[in-house]
Each structure stands twice: as structure tokens, then as C-alpha cells.
Amino acid sequence: MNLKSISLLFFIVFLLSAFSCKKKEKDDMDPITTYFLFQTLFPSEASADIVPELGFPGTKISVTGEGFTGIASEYTITVGSTSATGINIISTTSLEFTMPTLSGITENTTVALSIQKSGVSLLSKTIRYRPAPTLALNQPNSFNRKITSKDNSVFFTFTITTTGLHLFNAFGYSGANLDFYYYSSPTSAATTIVSNTSTGDSEFKRFSLTPGTYYLQVKLASGSDSSFKMNIASNDGVVPTSTINSVNGTAGIGNNYLCYDTLGFSTANVAGSCDVINAADAANKTGKCTYPTSSGITTRTYYGNGFQTSYAQLTCLTPGNGSTNETESIFKALP
């Protein structure tokens, strides 16, 4: 039995003992205090009273309760240890606020929610906080996010600098159906990137965007609870975690060969990338094909007159010519 299992068993025994007491003294732990002890031990697994549809910083959160009277300036709302803004009294049983940014939290976490009016507590619950860490385009990252039927969304931010096609690729999971949506701001409507009934080990979609900062929602539509990895790429080609030089003959100026950079889930291998190891052939490149796979996004670079730009584009984008996921691939002519 591991330490986590022992701690959980200890907590259950402690909780049963606490509730079996005939009389609770003033300094005994009440259920709320006991709950927060559990949340401290297991922050990523604790259930939340409130699981909002969005819940990332800047979104509007609605809460139901009793006695929400008076004006907004009389209210103090704390999420975790951070004060919320944007408080609006909707009715005597409903109010809303803007989710603040909580420091030090990079994945979905259950935190305390407190609502007070003029210093008097009106509501003490827990809420699921969903941060939106940044995904850098074409770059590897260390995000391996859990997504479940009880907490079915994970959010990221990403920035587009050039208008054009971009490739979204979730991978490294099993038996889940993941959908993608984006928001142009925390309060905008969702735009669908991909939504289907496909269940498997990867999901990907090519999508055109204009410059700006966006919020990406990865949502579990159906299937098994999973942990997934997420990358986004443009037509510039990826910074690889692994590289394969597939040479027809001998690499070198004037020769024809292919090189594959794959953006997976580990440390960037810049020194071993196609552009570095084939630097002498920079002028010999004819095209780059960036396409999704079940193990990450791959950029295939074509070298030599035997792989003319027209041939490279055909094999990249047209099904039946020996490539992979052509209808979701992005091509860039070179040099």
C-alpha cells in the first residue's frame, strides 16, 4: 500500500470517528474544516460543490444561494485566497463574479469559495478552478492533463501572429472523444474547432485563424476518463522532440531526401532538428508538410530536385499519394 492510499485510509477513519462523537465541542473540526483537510491532502482529486462550464480566469461565474440583497459594493467574494471582482447581484438567490487568476495553480484544482456581505458569511462552498496556461505554437510542452466526466474541460491560451491554417493535435490518451473550441476572450461565445463522435487515442483539426490571443477548450464529449497531451502548430514547422533523416542516397547539396521533425511530449531537440543537421542543404529545400499523428505533430521537409515543390505539395495535401492525414495537413513551399 502506497503513502497516498495510507493517507486516504487514515482520513476515512478520522472522518468516521469525528462523526461518531455524541457531542461536538466548539473546537472540534466541523465537516467543512474536515473537507478542506482532505482537499489539502488530495487537491487534484477532491470534488467541488460548483463545477462551472468554463471557470478559467476572466470568465463570469454564477452562484445560487440565499439572501443576496443590497448592492454589489457590500459583498466580498474570495476564491482560494484571492479576491474576485466584477460582482453583480442578479436576484436574491443569484449573483455573479469574475473568476480571478490564482497564482501557483497550473491545472484544474478544487478551491474554497467564500461570499460575505458586510463581513457576514452568506456562503462557503468549493469551486473547480481551471487555469489557462500558455501553449507556445510549434513548441513542446510539459502539459499532461487529466480530463473526466465530472470535470470535462481543460483550457489553454495561445497566440496567433500570422493569418492562416493552424493544426490542433491532442494525443497520448485512450478511449475518449475530445472536442476543441476556442474563445476570443473569456466572455465571448465559443467557436467550434472540431466536434464529432470519434473515440480513440488522438484528435486533430486544421483550422484557419487571424492574429490574436485565444482560449482553447479541450472537452471530454464521451468515452473514458483520460490524460492527454496537446500541441498547436503553424506552417513554419515544429521544434522537434525527435528527428529522423530519411535519405535517398546521401544527404548533401543536390541530393534528394526527406527529414522528419516530430513534436511529441518531452524535451526539445533543437540541435538535432532537420534544419540544423541539414544546414548545408538549406537552399535545397523545396517544401514543408506539417501533419498530425497519434504521437504528435510531424513536419516533413523535402530536399532536392527530385522532390519538386509541386510534388511535395501533392503528397502533403492530396490523399492517396503516400502521406498521412492529408486533409488536415499544412503545406509551406520553400525556400
ABEGO torsion letter per residue (X at the ends): XBAAAAAAAAAAAAAAAAAABABBBAABBBAAAAAAAAAAABAAABBBABBBABGBBGBBBBBBBBGBBEBAAABBBBBEABBBBGBBBABAABBBBBBBBBBGBABBBBBBBBBBBGGBBABBBBBBBBBBBBBBBGBBBABBBBBBAABABBBBBBBBABBEBBBBBBBGBBGBBBBBBBBABAABBBBBABBBABBBABBBBBBBBBBEBBBBBBBBABEBBBBBBBBBBBAAEBBBABBBBBBBEBBEBGBBBBBBBBBBBBBBBAAABAAAAAAAAAAABABBBBBBBAAEBBBBBBBEAABBAAAAAAAAABBGAGBBGAAABBBBBOX
